[in-house]
Amino acid sequence: MINFSSFYQQISDSNLQYWLETIPALLGDWQRAHKHGNLPKWEKILNKLNYPAPDHLDLQNNVTIGTGNQLSNGEKEKLENLLQLLHPWRKGPFHIHGIHIDTEWRSDWKWDRVSPHISPLKNRTVLDVGCGSGYHMWRMLGAGAKRVVGIDPSTLFLCQFEAIKRLTDPDLPIHLLPLGIQELPPLDAFDTVFSMGVLYHRRSPIDHLLQLRDQLRTGGELVLETLVVDGDENTVLVPDDRYGKMNNVWFLPSVKALVKWLEKCDFIDVRCVDEDLTSLAEQRRTSWMRNESLVDYLDPNDITKTVEGYPAPKRATIIAIKNEPNHDLV
């Protein structure tokens, strides 16, 4: 069974220690109640990842674990087969002992767009909301973060993250908790909070922004990336049913509307640092993700539209600072 004791030990003398009053019970409930049918199979895979500490670790330029020379060809083949059993791999890429996990998303491209605009992460405590399998968490650690915590309710993402961590160093200050942000008690402790690719999945986007704010210390930085549409401060797209075949997309604001929402939630210094149309090269089907991908979500006759006729995915990155507490906000 996946064990969170290392996380508890590492935060016991940190500014996250107040989570120890509630998080162990939440994770205990998750472990007792979790019914995902594949979890026992995935845990068996994790238990087979008994490999020596890597002879090389690069988290600054990419996520590279080990060289291609440390393992024998047979060991590499066995490792690749084990990792393939955790298919589909959506966020990456990862380079592990010469094995290239070519994920659906080129998440490194997103990091390259976002990272030049954020405050330096050196010695910062970071929360990554909706972190997926943790690719960006590793890049945050590589950028010098003191501690990185990711939250994502997906069991597969948790197992993929655990696989990568077991192949590096289990004592590194990086942890993924299978929880949603709505389950976390307000902490007011993180220096930087990331929410990338989450807001449009929330039925109440304002509540999500307030939940993000409640995890930040005063003066802390929010890095928010989400789908947007063109328009003025009053423009918000609410899909009738599905958007890009997704049935859990609720609100796609314009950048100007999103800035207004953040200011309404008492963030200051709100600014858009990047807008980017998602390309077919950035999100695509690979041997590590063999299901449908972006090409299947767009109109085959006009890739500027989704199959439903909405504007094709465009993402914006907004950076904002948590203001002094305003007790009039709920």
C-alpha positions in Angstrom: 0.0 0.0 0.0 1.2 3.5 -0.8 2.6 5.1 2.4 2.5 8.8 3.3 4.5 8.6 6.5 7.5 10.3 4.9 5.4 13.2 4.0 4.1 13.5 7.6 7.7 13.4 8.9 9.0 16.0 6.6 6.2 18.5 7.3 6.3 18.0 11.1 8.7 20.8 11.7 7.6 23.1 8.8 5.0 25.7 8.2 2.8 22.9 6.8 2.6 21.1 10.2 -1.0 22.2 10.9 -2.0 19.8 8.1 -1.1 17.0 10.5 -4.3 17.8 12.3 -6.5 16.8 9.4 -4.5 15.3 6.4 -3.7 11.9 8.0 -7.3 11.2 8.6 -8.3 12.3 5.1 -5.6 10.0 3.5 -6.6 7.2 5.9 -10.2 7.6 4.7 -9.0 7.5 1.1 -7.0 4.3 1.7 -9.9 2.6 3.4 -12.6 3.6 1.0 -10.7 3.6 -2.3 -12.2 1.1 -4.7 -10.3 1.6 -7.9 -10.1 -1.8 -9.5 -6.6 -1.4 -10.9 -4.9 -0.2 -7.7 -3.8 -3.7 -6.5 -2.3 -4.3 -9.9 -0.5 -0.9 -10.0 0.8 -1.4 -6.5 2.4 -4.8 -7.5 4.1 -2.9 -10.4 5.5 -0.3 -7.9 6.8 -3.1 -5.6 8.8 -4.4 -8.5 10.7 -1.2 -9.1 13.7 -2.2 -7.1 16.5 -0.5 -8.8 19.8 1.0 -7.5 20.0 4.8 -6.9 20.4 6.5 -10.3 23.9 7.6 -11.3 22.6 10.8 -12.7 19.6 13.1 -12.0 18.8 16.2 -14.0 15.6 18.1 -13.0 16.7 21.5 -14.2 16.7 21.1 -18.0 14.3 18.2 -18.1 13.4 15.1 -16.0 16.3 12.7 -16.6 16.9 9.8 -14.2 20.0 7.7 -14.7 22.1 7.2 -17.8 21.6 4.7 -20.4 24.6 2.7 -19.1 23.7 1.9 -15.5 21.3 -0.9 -16.3 21.8 -3.9 -18.6 19.7 -4.2 -21.7 17.6 -6.9 -20.0 17.0 -4.7 -16.9 16.0 -1.8 -19.1 13.6 -3.9 -21.1 12.0 -5.2 -17.9 11.7 -1.6 -16.5 10.2 -0.3 -19.7 7.6 -3.1 -19.7 6.7 -2.3 -16.1 6.3 1.4 -16.8 4.2 0.6 -19.9 1.7 -1.2 -17.6 0.9 2.2 -16.1 -0.4 3.4 -19.4 -1.7 6.0 -20.3 1.1 8.5 -19.5 -0.3 11.9 -20.2 2.1 14.5 -18.7 5.9 14.4 -19.2 8.2 13.5 -20.9 10.5 11.5 -18.6 13.9 10.0 -19.5 14.6 7.0 -17.3 17.8 5.0 -17.7 17.7 5.6 -21.4 14.0 5.0 -21.7 12.0 7.8 -23.2 8.5 8.1 -21.8 7.0 10.0 -24.7 3.8 11.3 -23.0 0.7 12.6 -24.6 1.6 16.2 -23.5 4.8 18.0 -24.0 4.5 19.4 -20.6 8.1 20.7 -20.9 6.9 23.2 -23.4 4.3 24.6 -21.0 7.1 24.9 -18.3 9.3 26.7 -20.8 6.4 29.2 -21.4 5.6 29.7 -17.7 8.9 29.5 -15.8 10.5 32.7 -17.1 7.7 34.8 -15.7 7.3 33.4 -12.2 9.2 34.4 -9.0 12.3 32.3 -8.5 11.4 29.1 -6.7 14.6 28.7 -4.8 13.8 27.9 -1.1 10.1 28.3 -1.7 7.4 26.0 -0.5 5.2 25.1 -3.5 1.7 23.6 -4.0 0.8 22.2 -7.4 -3.0 21.8 -7.7 -4.2 19.2 -10.2 -0.6 18.1 -10.7 -1.3 15.0 -12.8 1.5 12.5 -12.6 3.8 15.3 -11.3 6.0 16.3 -14.2 5.9 20.0 -13.3 6.5 19.2 -9.6 9.9 17.7 -10.6 10.8 20.8 -12.6 9.8 22.9 -9.6 12.1 20.9 -7.4 14.8 21.2 -10.0 14.3 25.0 -9.9 15.3 25.0 -6.3 12.0 24.7 -4.4 12.5 23.8 -0.7 9.4 21.5 -0.8 6.9 20.6 -3.4 3.4 19.2 -2.7 1.1 18.2 -5.4 -2.6 17.2 -5.1 -4.6 15.2 -7.7 -7.4 12.7 -7.0 -6.4 10.4 -9.8 -5.1 7.1 -8.6 -3.2 6.4 -11.8 -1.4 9.7 -11.6 -0.5 8.9 -8.0 1.0 5.5 -9.1 2.9 7.1 -12.0 4.3 9.7 -9.6 5.3 7.0 -7.1 7.0 5.0 -9.9 9.2 8.0 -10.8 10.0 8.8 -7.2 11.0 5.2 -6.4 13.4 5.4 -9.3 15.0 8.6 -7.9 15.2 9.1 -4.1 12.2 8.4 -1.8 13.5 11.0 0.7 13.3 13.9 -1.7 11.0 16.7 -0.5 8.3 16.1 -3.1 5.0 14.5 -2.4 1.7 13.8 -4.2 -1.5 13.5 -2.2 -4.6 11.9 -3.8 -6.9 14.7 -2.7 -8.8 17.6 -4.2 -8.2 21.2 -3.1 -11.7 21.4 -1.7 -10.7 18.8 0.9 -7.7 20.8 2.1 -8.1 23.0 5.2 -6.9 26.6 4.6 -3.2 26.9 5.4 -2.0 30.4 4.3 1.5 28.9 4.1 2.7 28.3 0.5 5.0 30.7 -1.2 3.8 29.7 -4.7 0.6 27.9 -5.7 0.2 26.5 -9.2 -3.2 25.7 -10.8 -2.7 24.6 -14.4 -5.4 23.0 -16.4 -7.9 22.9 -13.6 -10.1 26.0 -13.5 -12.3 25.0 -16.5 -13.1 21.7 -14.8 -14.6 23.5 -11.7 -18.3 24.1 -11.5 -17.6 27.1 -9.3 -14.5 28.9 -10.6 -14.7 31.7 -8.1 -14.7 29.1 -5.2 -11.6 27.5 -6.8 -9.8 30.8 -6.9 -10.7 31.4 -3.2 -9.4 27.9 -2.3 -6.1 28.7 -4.1 -5.9 32.0 -2.2 -6.5 30.3 1.1 -3.4 28.1 0.6 -1.1 31.1 -0.1 0.7 33.2 2.4 0.1 36.9 2.2 2.3 38.1 -0.6 2.5 34.6 -2.1 2.3 34.1 -5.8 -0.5 32.3 -7.8 0.4 30.8 -11.2 -2.9 30.1 -13.0 -3.1 28.5 -16.4 -6.5 27.7 -18.0 -8.5 27.6 -21.2 -9.7 31.0 -22.4 -11.6 32.5 -25.3 -11.4 35.9 -27.0 -13.5 38.7 -25.7 -14.0 41.5 -23.2 -14.3 41.5 -19.5 -17.8 40.2 -19.7 -17.1 37.3 -22.1 -17.4 33.7 -20.7 -18.1 30.6 -22.8 -20.4 28.1 -21.2 -20.5 25.0 -23.4 -23.9 23.5 -24.0 -22.7 19.9 -23.4 -19.1 18.9 -24.3 -16.1 20.9 -25.2 -13.4 19.0 -27.1 -15.4 15.8 -26.2 -14.9 16.6 -22.5 -18.1 16.7 -20.5 -16.6 18.4 -17.5 -15.8 21.8 -18.9 -17.9 24.5 -17.3 -16.5 28.0 -17.8 -14.0 29.4 -20.4 -13.5 33.1 -19.6 -11.7 35.7 -21.7 -8.4 36.9 -20.2 -10.0 40.2 -19.3 -12.8 38.4 -17.4 -10.3 36.1 -15.7 -8.3 39.1 -14.5 -11.5 40.6 -13.2 -12.4 37.4 -11.3 -9.0 37.3 -9.6 -9.2 41.0 -8.6 -12.7 40.2 -7.2 -11.0 37.5 -5.1 -8.6 40.1 -3.7 -5.5 39.2 -5.7 -3.3 42.1 -6.8 -0.7 42.7 -9.5 -2.7 40.4 -11.8 -1.2 40.0 -15.2 -1.4 37.7 -18.2 2.1 36.5 -19.2 1.3 34.1 -22.0 -1.5 33.1 -24.4 -0.9 30.1 -26.6 -3.0 27.9 -28.9 -2.6 24.3 -28.1 -0.8 22.7 -31.1 -1.1 19.2 -32.5 2.6 18.8 -31.7 2.1 19.6 -28.0 -0.8 17.2 -27.4 -0.8 14.0 -29.4 -1.1 10.2 -29.4 2.1 8.3 -28.7 3.2 4.8 -27.8 2.8 5.7 -24.2 -0.7 7.2 -24.6 -2.6 5.2 -27.2 -6.1 6.7 -26.7 -7.7 9.6 -28.4 -5.9 13.0 -28.3 -6.2 16.5 -29.5 -6.5 15.6 -33.2 -9.6 13.7 -32.4 -11.2 16.6 -30.5 -10.9 19.1 -33.3 -13.1 19.5 -36.4 -11.3 17.5 -39.1 -12.2 20.2 -41.7 -11.3 23.2 -39.6 -8.8 22.7 -36.7 -9.5 26.2 -35.4 -12.7 24.7 -34.0 -13.5 21.8 -31.7 -15.7 19.0 -33.0 -18.6 20.8 -31.3 -17.9 24.0 -33.2 -16.3 26.0 -30.3 -13.0 27.8 -30.6 -10.0 25.4 -30.5 -8.2 25.2 -27.1 -6.3 28.4 -26.2 -4.5 28.6 -22.9 -3.5 31.7 -20.9 -1.2 31.9 -18.0 -2.0 34.5 -15.3 0.2 35.5 -12.4 -1.2 37.2 -9.3 -0.2 38.0 -5.7 -2.3 37.4 -2.6 -3.3 40.6 -1.0 -3.6 41.4 2.7 -6.5 39.5 4.3 -10.0 40.9 3.5 -12.4 39.5 6.0 -15.4 40.6 3.9 -14.6 37.8 1.4 -16.0 34.3 2.0 
